[in-house]
């Protein structure tokens, strides 16, 4: 009997030791995994670092590229396109003006009644129309006839609040968000289609003339007097309310910038000197590239997998289309190398662009004690359940690092524009304010991003100079902005 008891005691002790050993091994494995996750996080933070000195070098590089792009066509990664907009709204415009915004599978038609200096925008209306899929791959005549028909319907339903004086044509600002080679303020030849359109017989044609042909055939007494993009429209909207609006930045799905340049500072301009002495330049700054940009393995991977490798590098690290995807790539690496979510990588985590920037913003702004928004997003998007608070904190920190880098780089780009315009230091004119008009969902809705951008710009120019720089939201440049440009460029 004593032997049995002794054996049982020995077996029990051995079992306890084995269980203890397994627990220790599990703990060691967990520590190693967590250590690897922290290594990845630290490396990301170091690679994405944007100290003040680096941002100032990026701003200087932007300034150099702006000069090169203004000197000659193809002289820079920045296209620095001449827009032929030499006169922006003053706020004194009166009358009824229209905008037609064609930039995707829908198009909008707007009308805006302007009441002059005292009245401002008296009233506005718009309609949004879907473009049938067959017209996106049909003929130029079919597409523009459909648009003209909807335009005619919109005019026919006009209320008494909107009035055009007898004998006066209705004038339209046409926002056409596809690549065009512009040759006049109301003329531009289509270079290529994007966004699912493929109307071969329209390529190389003047899109304004194609639209006007359809308008005339419909018997509409209307004319296009401005062909613009949304960034220039945003600048027009900013100038309408602030006479010192000098530039516009779009920070949304994509990004771009436009600003007011002295014509004498544009060597590639060979036309007559406009009365204003100024010209709006569409920078196409998403294509900016510099050796000073803090790029990571995740950025190189994203670029290599994109439809335009080597292009739009600046856009790919600061705009809403890509921020969420970069975060997904980082989380995926942690899941693979640090087993952040267990032994198996969740399949949904490997799906490109499944994680959108609005979801990233929601996580970044989660202020709950247990980060329940982060937990629910991980569960709903990636089907990852039961995440610990420590893991959720890591995910938030990844969002913070990527958003901070993007917003600080955007601020450096703005500094580059201010430098080019000589507006980056304290103004000699007492009380002078320089307004940067901003538009885009990223800037408007991602509060941590926009706050960081504004604080960074202040950090770069200094407290005194920052007092003269105002960043203001100027919404709907592709709509109201285009109508305001039609008003400011009206010759009637």
VEXVO-851121 format. One record per residue (C-alpha): chain; x, y, z; residue number from 1. Coordinates in steps of 0.5 Angstrom, whole numbers, plus 500, padded with zeros to 3 digits. Example, Ala and Ser with C-alpha at 12.3 -4.5 7.8 and 13.67 -1.06 7.14 Angstrom:
<sites>
- chain; xx; yy; zz; n
- A; 525; 491; 516; 1;
- A; 527; 498; 514; 2;
</sites>
This chain:
<sites>
- chain; xx; yy; zz; n
- A; 500; 500; 500; 1;
- A; 506; 505; 502; 2;
- A; 509; 503; 495; 3;
- A; 502; 506; 491; 4;
- A; 502; 512; 495; 5;
- A; 509; 513; 494; 6;
- A; 508; 512; 486; 7;
- A; 502; 517; 486; 8;
- A; 506; 522; 490; 9;
- A; 512; 522; 485; 10;
- A; 507; 522; 479; 11;
- A; 503; 528; 481; 12;
- A; 509; 531; 482; 13;
- A; 512; 530; 475; 14;
- A; 505; 532; 472; 15;
- A; 505; 538; 476; 16;
- A; 512; 540; 474; 17;
- A; 510; 538; 466; 18;
- A; 504; 543; 467; 19;
- A; 509; 548; 470; 20;
- A; 514; 547; 464; 21;
- A; 508; 548; 459; 22;
- A; 506; 554; 462; 23;
- A; 513; 557; 463; 24;
- A; 514; 555; 455; 25;
- A; 508; 559; 453; 26;
- A; 509; 565; 457; 27;
- A; 516; 565; 454; 28;
- A; 513; 564; 447; 29;
- A; 508; 570; 449; 30;
- A; 514; 575; 451; 31;
- A; 518; 573; 445; 32;
- A; 512; 575; 440; 33;
- A; 510; 581; 444; 34;
- A; 517; 583; 443; 35;
- A; 517; 582; 436; 36;
- A; 511; 586; 435; 37;
- A; 514; 592; 439; 38;
- A; 520; 591; 435; 39;
- A; 516; 592; 428; 40;
- A; 512; 598; 432; 41;
- A; 519; 601; 434; 42;
- A; 522; 600; 427; 43;
- A; 515; 603; 424; 44;
- A; 516; 609; 428; 45;
- A; 523; 611; 427; 46;
- A; 522; 610; 419; 47;
- A; 516; 615; 419; 48;
- A; 519; 620; 423; 49;
- A; 518; 627; 421; 50;
- A; 523; 632; 425; 51;
- A; 522; 639; 424; 52;
- A; 529; 639; 420; 53;
- A; 527; 634; 415; 54;
- A; 520; 637; 414; 55;
- A; 524; 644; 412; 56;
- A; 528; 640; 407; 57;
- A; 522; 637; 404; 58;
- A; 519; 644; 404; 59;
- A; 525; 646; 400; 60;
- A; 525; 640; 395; 61;
- A; 518; 642; 394; 62;
- A; 520; 649; 392; 63;
- A; 525; 647; 388; 64;
- A; 521; 642; 384; 65;
- A; 515; 648; 383; 66;
- A; 521; 653; 380; 67;
- A; 523; 647; 375; 68;
- A; 515; 645; 373; 69;
- A; 514; 653; 372; 70;
- A; 520; 653; 367; 71;
- A; 518; 648; 362; 72;
- A; 514; 643; 361; 73;
- A; 516; 636; 363; 74;
- A; 522; 640; 367; 75;
- A; 519; 637; 374; 76;
- A; 515; 631; 377; 77;
- A; 510; 637; 379; 78;
- A; 506; 638; 373; 79;
- A; 505; 646; 375; 80;
- A; 499; 646; 370; 81;
- A; 497; 653; 367; 82;
- A; 490; 653; 368; 83;
- A; 488; 660; 364; 84;
- A; 484; 662; 371; 85;
- A; 487; 669; 371; 86;
- A; 481; 672; 375; 87;
- A; 478; 669; 381; 88;
- A; 472; 671; 385; 89;
- A; 471; 678; 389; 90;
- A; 465; 677; 392; 91;
- A; 461; 682; 388; 92;
- A; 459; 677; 383; 93;
- A; 451; 678; 382; 94;
- A; 446; 673; 378; 95;
- A; 445; 666; 376; 96;
- A; 451; 661; 374; 97;
- A; 451; 654; 373; 98;
- A; 456; 648; 375; 99;
- A; 457; 642; 371; 100;
- A; 461; 637; 375; 101;
- A; 463; 630; 371; 102;
- A; 468; 626; 375; 103;
- A; 465; 619; 376; 104;
- A; 459; 615; 375; 105;
- A; 455; 620; 377; 106;
- A; 455; 628; 375; 107;
- A; 452; 634; 378; 108;
- A; 448; 640; 376; 109;
- A; 448; 646; 380; 110;
- A; 445; 653; 380; 111;
- A; 447; 659; 384; 112;
- A; 444; 665; 385; 113;
- A; 449; 671; 387; 114;
- A; 447; 677; 390; 115;
- A; 453; 681; 390; 116;
- A; 457; 684; 396; 117;
- A; 452; 684; 401; 118;
- A; 447; 678; 398; 119;
- A; 453; 673; 398; 120;
- A; 450; 666; 395; 121;
- A; 443; 668; 396; 122;
- A; 440; 661; 394; 123;
- A; 443; 654; 391; 124;
- A; 440; 648; 388; 125;
- A; 443; 642; 385; 126;
- A; 441; 635; 382; 127;
- A; 445; 629; 382; 128;
- A; 445; 624; 376; 129;
- A; 447; 617; 375; 130;
- A; 451; 615; 368; 131;
- A; 448; 609; 365; 132;
- A; 454; 604; 364; 133;
- A; 453; 603; 357; 134;
- A; 454; 611; 356; 135;
- A; 461; 610; 360; 136;
- A; 464; 606; 354; 137;
- A; 459; 608; 348; 138;
- A; 461; 614; 344; 139;
- A; 462; 622; 345; 140;
- A; 456; 624; 342; 141;
- A; 451; 619; 346; 142;
- A; 455; 621; 353; 143;
- A; 454; 629; 352; 144;
- A; 447; 628; 349; 145;
- A; 445; 625; 355; 146;
- A; 448; 630; 360; 147;
- A; 445; 636; 356; 148;
- A; 438; 633; 356; 149;
- A; 439; 632; 364; 150;
- A; 442; 640; 364; 151;
- A; 436; 642; 360; 152;
- A; 431; 638; 365; 153;
- A; 434; 642; 370; 154;
- A; 433; 648; 367; 155;
- A; 426; 647; 365; 156;
- A; 424; 646; 373; 157;
- A; 427; 652; 375; 158;
- A; 423; 656; 380; 159;
- A; 422; 663; 381; 160;
- A; 428; 664; 386; 161;
- A; 433; 663; 380; 162;
- A; 432; 669; 374; 163;
- A; 436; 670; 368; 164;
- A; 435; 677; 365; 165;
- A; 432; 677; 358; 166;
- A; 437; 676; 353; 167;
- A; 443; 674; 357; 168;
- A; 446; 667; 356; 169;
- A; 446; 662; 362; 170;
- A; 454; 661; 364; 171;
- A; 457; 654; 366; 172;
- A; 463; 653; 370; 173;
- A; 465; 645; 368; 174;
- A; 469; 641; 373; 175;
- A; 472; 635; 368; 176;
- A; 476; 631; 373; 177;
- A; 479; 627; 368; 178;
- A; 486; 628; 365; 179;
- A; 486; 634; 359; 180;
- A; 491; 638; 356; 181;
- A; 488; 645; 357; 182;
- A; 489; 651; 352; 183;
- A; 484; 656; 354; 184;
- A; 480; 658; 360; 185;
- A; 474; 654; 356; 186;
- A; 478; 649; 352; 187;
- A; 481; 642; 353; 188;
- A; 483; 636; 350; 189;
- A; 482; 629; 353; 190;
- A; 488; 626; 354; 191;
- A; 485; 619; 357; 192;
- A; 479; 616; 361; 193;
- A; 480; 614; 368; 194;
- A; 475; 611; 373; 195;
- A; 471; 606; 369; 196;
- A; 470; 610; 362; 197;
- A; 473; 608; 356; 198;
- A; 470; 612; 350; 199;
- A; 475; 612; 345; 200;
- A; 472; 617; 340; 201;
- A; 473; 622; 345; 202;
- A; 480; 622; 346; 203;
- A; 484; 628; 343; 204;
- A; 477; 632; 343; 205;
- A; 476; 638; 346; 206;
- A; 471; 636; 352; 207;
- A; 468; 643; 352; 208;
- A; 466; 643; 345; 209;
- A; 463; 636; 345; 210;
- A; 459; 639; 351; 211;
- A; 457; 645; 347; 212;
- A; 455; 641; 341; 213;
- A; 450; 637; 345; 214;
- A; 447; 643; 348; 215;
- A; 446; 647; 342; 216;
- A; 443; 641; 339; 217;
- A; 438; 641; 345; 218;
- A; 436; 648; 343; 219;
- A; 439; 650; 350; 220;
- A; 441; 658; 351; 221;
- A; 447; 656; 355; 222;
- A; 455; 656; 354; 223;
- A; 461; 654; 358; 224;
- A; 466; 659; 360; 225;
- A; 470; 656; 365; 226;
- A; 474; 649; 365; 227;
- A; 476; 647; 371; 228;
- A; 478; 642; 376; 229;
- A; 476; 641; 384; 230;
- A; 482; 644; 387; 231;
- A; 482; 651; 383; 232;
- A; 474; 651; 384; 233;
- A; 476; 650; 392; 234;
- A; 481; 656; 391; 235;
- A; 475; 660; 388; 236;
- A; 471; 658; 393; 237;
- A; 476; 661; 398; 238;
- A; 477; 667; 395; 239;
- A; 470; 669; 394; 240;
- A; 469; 669; 402; 241;
- A; 476; 671; 403; 242;
- A; 480; 676; 399; 243;
- A; 487; 674; 401; 244;
- A; 486; 666; 399; 245;
- A; 492; 665; 396; 246;
- A; 492; 657; 395; 247;
- A; 488; 651; 396; 248;
- A; 489; 644; 398; 249;
- A; 485; 638; 397; 250;
- A; 486; 632; 402; 251;
- A; 481; 627; 401; 252;
- A; 481; 620; 397; 253;
- A; 486; 624; 393; 254;
- A; 490; 630; 394; 255;
- A; 492; 636; 390; 256;
- A; 494; 643; 391; 257;
- A; 493; 650; 387; 258;
- A; 496; 657; 388; 259;
- A; 496; 664; 385; 260;
- A; 502; 665; 382; 261;
- A; 505; 672; 379; 262;
- A; 505; 671; 371; 263;
- A; 512; 674; 371; 264;
- A; 515; 668; 375; 265;
- A; 512; 663; 370; 266;
- A; 518; 662; 364; 267;
- A; 513; 657; 360; 268;
- A; 508; 662; 360; 269;
- A; 508; 665; 353; 270;
- A; 501; 668; 352; 271;
- A; 499; 676; 353; 272;
- A; 500; 679; 360; 273;
- A; 493; 678; 364; 274;
- A; 490; 685; 367; 275;
- A; 491; 682; 374; 276;
- A; 498; 680; 373; 277;
- A; 497; 673; 376; 278;
- A; 495; 666; 374; 279;
- A; 492; 660; 378; 280;
- A; 497; 654; 378; 281;
- A; 495; 647; 378; 282;
- A; 501; 644; 382; 283;
- A; 498; 636; 381; 284;
- A; 503; 636; 388; 285;
- A; 501; 628; 389; 286;
- A; 506; 626; 384; 287;
- A; 512; 630; 388; 288;
- A; 517; 626; 390; 289;
- A; 524; 627; 394; 290;
- A; 529; 623; 397; 291;
- A; 527; 626; 404; 292;
- A; 521; 623; 404; 293;
- A; 520; 618; 410; 294;
- A; 518; 612; 406; 295;
- A; 518; 605; 409; 296;
- A; 517; 598; 406; 297;
- A; 510; 598; 407; 298;
- A; 510; 604; 402; 299;
- A; 514; 601; 397; 300;
- A; 510; 595; 397; 301;
- A; 503; 599; 396; 302;
- A; 507; 603; 390; 303;
- A; 509; 596; 387; 304;
- A; 502; 593; 387; 305;
- A; 499; 600; 385; 306;
- A; 496; 601; 378; 307;
- A; 501; 607; 377; 308;
- A; 508; 604; 380; 309;
- A; 513; 610; 381; 310;
- A; 508; 615; 381; 311;
- A; 504; 619; 386; 312;
- A; 508; 618; 391; 313;
- A; 506; 624; 395; 314;
- A; 499; 622; 395; 315;
- A; 500; 615; 397; 316;
- A; 503; 617; 404; 317;
- A; 498; 623; 405; 318;
- A; 491; 622; 402; 319;
- A; 485; 618; 404; 320;
- A; 486; 613; 399; 321;
- A; 492; 610; 402; 322;
- A; 493; 611; 409; 323;
- A; 488; 605; 411; 324;
- A; 492; 600; 407; 325;
- A; 498; 602; 410; 326;
- A; 496; 601; 417; 327;
- A; 493; 594; 414; 328;
- A; 500; 592; 412; 329;
- A; 503; 594; 418; 330;
- A; 498; 590; 422; 331;
- A; 498; 584; 417; 332;
- A; 506; 584; 418; 333;
- A; 505; 583; 426; 334;
- A; 500; 578; 425; 335;
- A; 505; 574; 421; 336;
- A; 511; 575; 425; 337;
- A; 509; 576; 432; 338;
- A; 503; 572; 431; 339;
- A; 499; 578; 434; 340;
- A; 492; 575; 433; 341;
- A; 494; 567; 435; 342;
- A; 498; 562; 431; 343;
- A; 494; 563; 424; 344;
- A; 493; 570; 420; 345;
- A; 486; 572; 420; 346;
- A; 484; 571; 412; 347;
- A; 481; 578; 412; 348;
- A; 487; 581; 414; 349;
- A; 490; 579; 407; 350;
- A; 485; 583; 403; 351;
- A; 488; 589; 400; 352;
- A; 484; 596; 401; 353;
- A; 479; 592; 406; 354;
- A; 481; 597; 411; 355;
- A; 479; 604; 409; 356;
- A; 481; 611; 412; 357;
- A; 474; 612; 415; 358;
- A; 475; 606; 419; 359;
- A; 482; 608; 421; 360;
- A; 480; 615; 423; 361;
- A; 474; 612; 428; 362;
- A; 480; 607; 431; 363;
- A; 484; 613; 432; 364;
- A; 479; 617; 435; 365;
- A; 476; 612; 440; 366;
- A; 477; 615; 447; 367;
- A; 473; 609; 451; 368;
- A; 477; 606; 457; 369;
- A; 477; 599; 453; 370;
- A; 478; 602; 446; 371;
- A; 471; 598; 444; 372;
- A; 471; 602; 437; 373;
- A; 477; 599; 436; 374;
- A; 475; 592; 438; 375;
- A; 469; 592; 434; 376;
- A; 472; 594; 428; 377;
- A; 477; 589; 428; 378;
- A; 471; 584; 429; 379;
- A; 467; 587; 423; 380;
- A; 472; 588; 418; 381;
- A; 477; 583; 419; 382;
- A; 473; 578; 423; 383;
- A; 478; 578; 429; 384;
- A; 475; 577; 436; 385;
- A; 477; 577; 443; 386;
- A; 483; 582; 442; 387;
- A; 486; 584; 449; 388;
- A; 487; 592; 451; 389;
- A; 494; 591; 449; 390;
- A; 493; 589; 442; 391;
- A; 488; 594; 441; 392;
- A; 493; 600; 444; 393;
- A; 498; 597; 439; 394;
- A; 493; 598; 433; 395;
- A; 491; 605; 435; 396;
- A; 499; 607; 435; 397;
- A; 500; 604; 428; 398;
- A; 494; 609; 426; 399;
- A; 497; 615; 430; 400;
- A; 504; 614; 427; 401;
- A; 501; 613; 420; 402;
- A; 496; 619; 420; 403;
- A; 502; 623; 424; 404;
- A; 507; 622; 418; 405;
- A; 501; 624; 413; 406;
- A; 499; 630; 416; 407;
- A; 506; 633; 418; 408;
- A; 508; 632; 410; 409;
- A; 502; 635; 408; 410;
- A; 504; 641; 412; 411;
- A; 511; 641; 409; 412;
- A; 508; 641; 402; 413;
- A; 504; 647; 404; 414;
- A; 510; 651; 407; 415;
- A; 513; 649; 400; 416;
- A; 508; 653; 397; 417;
- A; 508; 659; 402; 418;
- A; 516; 659; 401; 419;
- A; 515; 660; 393; 420;
- A; 510; 665; 394; 421;
- A; 514; 669; 400; 422;
- A; 509; 668; 405; 423;
- A; 513; 664; 410; 424;
- A; 515; 669; 414; 425;
- A; 512; 675; 418; 426;
- A; 509; 680; 413; 427;
- A; 511; 687; 413; 428;
- A; 504; 689; 412; 429;
- A; 501; 690; 419; 430;
- A; 494; 685; 420; 431;
- A; 495; 682; 413; 432;
- A; 492; 675; 413; 433;
- A; 494; 669; 408; 434;
- A; 488; 664; 407; 435;
- A; 489; 657; 405; 436;
- A; 483; 654; 403; 437;
- A; 482; 646; 405; 438;
- A; 477; 641; 402; 439;
- A; 476; 634; 402; 440;
- A; 473; 629; 407; 441;
- A; 480; 627; 410; 442;
- A; 481; 634; 412; 443;
- A; 474; 635; 414; 444;
- A; 473; 629; 418; 445;
- A; 479; 626; 421; 446;
- A; 480; 631; 426; 447;
- A; 487; 628; 429; 448;
- A; 490; 629; 422; 449;
- A; 487; 636; 421; 450;
- A; 489; 638; 428; 451;
- A; 496; 635; 427; 452;
- A; 497; 639; 420; 453;
- A; 495; 645; 423; 454;
- A; 500; 645; 429; 455;
- A; 505; 642; 425; 456;
- A; 505; 648; 420; 457;
- A; 505; 653; 426; 458;
- A; 511; 649; 428; 459;
- A; 515; 650; 422; 460;
- A; 513; 657; 420; 461;
- A; 514; 660; 428; 462;
- A; 509; 663; 432; 463;
- A; 509; 670; 429; 464;
- A; 508; 668; 422; 465;
- A; 503; 663; 424; 466;
- A; 499; 669; 426; 467;
- A; 498; 671; 419; 468;
- A; 496; 664; 416; 469;
- A; 489; 662; 416; 470;
- A; 487; 655; 414; 471;
- A; 480; 654; 413; 472;
- A; 475; 649; 410; 473;
- A; 472; 651; 403; 474;
- A; 467; 646; 401; 475;
- A; 465; 644; 394; 476;
- A; 470; 647; 390; 477;
- A; 468; 642; 384; 478;
- A; 461; 645; 385; 479;
- A; 460; 652; 388; 480;
- A; 467; 654; 386; 481;
- A; 466; 652; 379; 482;
- A; 460; 656; 379; 483;
- A; 463; 662; 382; 484;
- A; 469; 662; 377; 485;
- A; 463; 662; 371; 486;
- A; 461; 668; 375; 487;
- A; 468; 672; 376; 488;
- A; 470; 670; 368; 489;
- A; 463; 672; 365; 490;
- A; 464; 677; 360; 491;
- A; 456; 679; 359; 492;
</sites>
